[in-house]
Amino acid sequence: MIHQLAMSDAEAHFWNLVHRFSSSYPDVELGKMMRSDGLKYQGKVFAFFFRDEMGFRLGAEFDPEAQHILYAKPLSPFKTKPPLKGWYMIDHREMDKWEKLTELALQFTKTLT
């Protein structure tokens, strides 16, 4: 008997973003961020999916409140270290904003290369 795991709406939305961005931008491809699937530009990850949230590299100047984002938190993957500067996790309850945030993260990452 084969068990198939159902993909959440958030995960399906993420994969649609992967397809859209990797098709639209020649320098964008699938990558990994701490073993999670993500998008990278010229070898630098700028967005990734983890447990029905997306992480975005938006820079230290990014203000989630100014973007009307209620469910944002700094990316803090390590117990003994501070959060990663400029990275934010956005909950699936705001996946309607993920496409715009993916675009913002890509544009921010382009300024770093």
C-alpha positions in Angstrom: 0.0 0.0 0.0 1.4 3.4 -1.0 0.6 6.4 1.2 0.7 9.8 -0.4 1.2 12.9 1.6 -1.2 15.7 0.7 0.3 19.0 -0.2 -1.0 21.9 1.8 -2.4 25.0 0.1 0.6 26.9 1.3 3.1 24.4 -0.1 1.2 24.3 -3.5 1.3 28.1 -3.5 5.1 28.0 -2.9 5.7 25.6 -5.8 3.6 27.8 -8.1 5.9 30.7 -7.1 9.0 28.5 -7.8 7.7 27.8 -11.2 6.7 31.4 -12.0 10.0 32.9 -10.8 12.3 30.3 -12.3 10.4 30.6 -15.6 10.4 34.4 -15.6 14.0 35.1 -14.4 16.9 33.2 -16.0 19.2 33.6 -13.0 16.5 32.3 -10.5 16.5 28.6 -9.7 15.5 26.1 -7.1 17.8 26.0 -4.1 18.1 25.0 -0.5 18.0 27.0 2.7 18.8 24.8 5.8 17.5 21.7 4.0 14.3 23.5 3.0 13.3 24.1 -0.7 13.7 27.7 -1.8 14.6 30.1 -4.6 18.1 31.4 -5.3 19.5 34.1 -7.5 23.1 33.7 -8.7 23.7 31.1 -5.9 22.1 33.2 -3.1 18.9 32.0 -1.5 16.3 34.8 -1.2 13.1 32.9 -0.3 12.3 29.4 1.1 9.4 27.3 2.4 9.3 25.7 5.8 6.2 24.3 7.6 3.6 26.4 5.9 5.6 29.6 6.2 7.9 31.3 3.8 11.2 32.9 4.7 12.3 36.0 2.8 15.6 37.9 2.6 14.2 41.5 2.7 17.0 43.4 4.5 17.2 45.1 7.8 15.3 48.1 6.6 12.2 46.1 5.8 9.2 47.0 7.9 6.5 44.3 8.0 3.9 46.7 9.5 4.4 49.1 6.7 3.5 46.3 4.3 0.4 45.5 6.4 1.8 42.1 7.4 0.4 40.8 10.7 2.1 37.4 10.9 5.8 38.1 10.4 8.6 37.2 12.7 12.4 37.3 12.4 14.1 34.1 11.1 15.7 32.6 14.2 16.8 29.1 13.4 19.4 28.7 16.1 18.7 28.4 19.8 21.9 30.1 21.0 22.3 32.8 18.3 20.3 35.9 17.5 17.9 36.0 14.5 19.4 36.3 11.0 19.4 40.0 10.0 17.1 40.9 7.3 15.3 37.6 7.1 11.6 37.3 7.9 9.2 34.3 8.2 5.7 35.0 6.9 2.9 32.7 8.0 0.6 31.0 5.5 -2.3 33.1 6.7 -0.7 35.9 4.6 0.2 33.8 1.5 -1.6 36.3 -0.6 1.4 38.6 0.0 4.0 35.9 -0.8 4.4 36.7 -4.5 5.0 40.4 -3.8 7.5 39.5 -1.0 9.2 37.1 -3.3 9.7 39.9 -5.8 10.9 42.3 -3.1 13.4 39.6 -1.8 14.7 39.0 -5.3 15.2 42.7 -5.9 16.9 43.1 -2.5 19.2 40.1 -3.2 20.2 41.5 -6.6 21.6 44.6 -4.8 23.9 42.3 -2.9 25.7 40.8 -5.9 
